[in-house]
Every structure is written in structure tokens, then in C-alpha cells.
Amino acid sequence: MCTWITEKVPMTGRARGVPEWISVTQANVSYDHPSCAPFDHAVLIDFVNPEDGVGARIGIELSATSARALVSALNQALATPEAVRDLHAQSTRAAAPVGSRG
């Protein structure tokens, strides 16, 4: 049964669309029936920018195994010294009082 339960994640980034790069401000993630992938169920991820309309969307459909491998690869990438440094700097800036930002 399709649940259409979707987690919406605010984000900042860019994604390669057709024919150009688009701003990404949100990811919609669910586990449900794919539209095209040859699986009964898949992890569905839409990288979107709702302010730019329905054309500002990059969609992927992954098998559960592929999605787990992607999560592992993301965690490994975020454990590199550069990522740890940048994450720390970003969290420090986010925690600073509004008047102290330069």
C-alpha cells in the first residue's frame, strides 16, 4: 500500500538539472512505489526548489540496498577532516547571536 509519507528536509545547495544547474532548497524523501525504477518499493528522493515551480526538481529512485550504500558513503565523506572542520564552522556561525554575525 502506498503511504506517501514524506520527510521534507530543508537544505542549501545546487543540483544538475536539464539543461542547467538549479538551486536546491529542500529534499523530499520517502519509501514507496517508484515511478520508473524496476522495484516494488524504492527510496524516492526529490531535490527541489518549490519557489521555482515544478520544473525545479531532480528526482532519484534507489533500491533499499543502494540507499544504504549512499548513506554510508555520505557518512564517510562527512567524517573527513575538511568536512568536520566545515561542519564545526557552520554550527559555530549558526549558534552565534544575530547581531554578532559579520
C-alpha positions as CSV (number, residue, x, y, z in Angstrom):
1,M,0.0,0.0,0.0
2,C,1.3,3.5,-0.9
3,T,1.7,5.7,2.2
4,W,3.1,8.8,0.6
5,I,4.7,9.5,3.9
6,T,7.4,12.0,3.0
7,E,10.2,13.6,5.1
8,K,10.9,17.1,4.0
9,V,14.4,18.3,4.7
10,P,15.4,22.0,4.3
11,M,18.8,22.4,2.6
12,T,21.1,24.6,0.7
13,G,22.8,23.5,-2.5
14,R,22.8,23.1,-6.2
15,A,21.8,20.2,-8.5
16,R,22.4,19.5,-12.1
17,G,19.1,19.7,-13.9
18,V,18.1,19.8,-17.5
19,P,19.5,21.9,-19.1
20,E,21.4,23.6,-16.3
21,W,22.1,23.7,-12.5
22,I,19.2,24.6,-10.2
23,S,19.2,25.9,-6.6
24,V,18.0,23.2,-4.2
25,T,16.3,24.3,-1.0
26,Q,14.5,21.1,0.0
27,A,14.7,17.3,-0.3
28,N,11.6,15.2,-0.2
29,V,12.4,11.6,0.9
30,S,10.1,8.6,1.1
31,Y,10.0,4.9,0.7
32,D,7.2,3.9,-1.6
33,H,6.4,2.6,-5.1
34,P,8.7,4.1,-7.7
35,S,7.5,5.7,-10.9
36,C,10.2,4.2,-13.2
37,A,12.8,2.1,-11.2
38,P,12.2,-1.7,-11.6
39,F,11.4,-2.3,-7.9
40,D,8.2,-2.9,-5.9
41,H,9.4,-0.2,-3.5
42,A,12.3,2.2,-3.5
43,V,13.8,5.2,-1.7
44,L,12.5,8.2,-3.5
45,I,14.4,11.5,-3.3
46,D,13.3,14.7,-4.9
47,F,15.7,17.6,-4.7
48,V,13.5,20.7,-5.2
49,N,13.2,24.4,-5.1
50,P,9.5,25.0,-4.5
51,E,9.8,28.7,-5.2
52,D,10.9,28.0,-8.8
53,G,7.9,25.8,-9.7
54,V,7.6,22.1,-10.7
55,G,10.5,22.2,-13.2
56,A,13.0,22.9,-10.4
57,R,13.2,19.2,-9.4
58,I,15.8,16.4,-9.6
59,G,14.3,13.0,-8.7
60,I,16.0,9.7,-8.0
61,E,14.7,6.3,-7.2
62,L,17.1,3.9,-5.4
63,S,16.9,0.3,-4.2
64,A,17.0,0.0,-0.4
65,T,20.5,-1.5,-0.7
66,S,21.7,1.3,-2.9
67,A,20.2,3.9,-0.5
68,R,22.0,2.3,2.5
69,A,25.3,2.3,0.5
70,L,24.7,6.0,-0.3
71,V,24.1,6.8,3.4
72,S,27.3,5.0,4.3
73,A,29.2,7.0,1.6
74,L,27.8,10.3,2.8
75,N,28.8,9.5,6.4
76,Q,32.3,8.6,5.3
77,A,32.6,11.8,3.3
78,L,31.3,13.8,6.3
79,A,34.0,12.2,8.5
80,T,36.9,13.6,6.5
81,P,38.9,16.3,8.3
82,E,37.8,19.0,5.9
83,A,34.1,18.2,6.4
84,V,34.5,18.0,10.2
85,R,36.2,21.4,10.1
86,D,33.5,22.9,7.9
87,L,30.6,21.4,9.9
88,H,32.1,22.9,13.1
89,A,32.5,26.3,11.5
90,Q,28.9,26.2,10.2
91,S,27.5,25.2,13.5
92,T,29.5,27.9,15.3
93,R,28.2,30.5,12.9
94,A,24.6,29.2,13.3
95,A,24.9,29.4,17.1
96,A,26.2,33.0,17.1
97,P,23.8,35.7,18.2
98,V,22.3,37.5,15.2
99,G,24.0,40.9,16.0
100,S,27.4,39.3,16.1
101,R,27.4,37.9,12.5
102,G,29.7,39.7,10.2
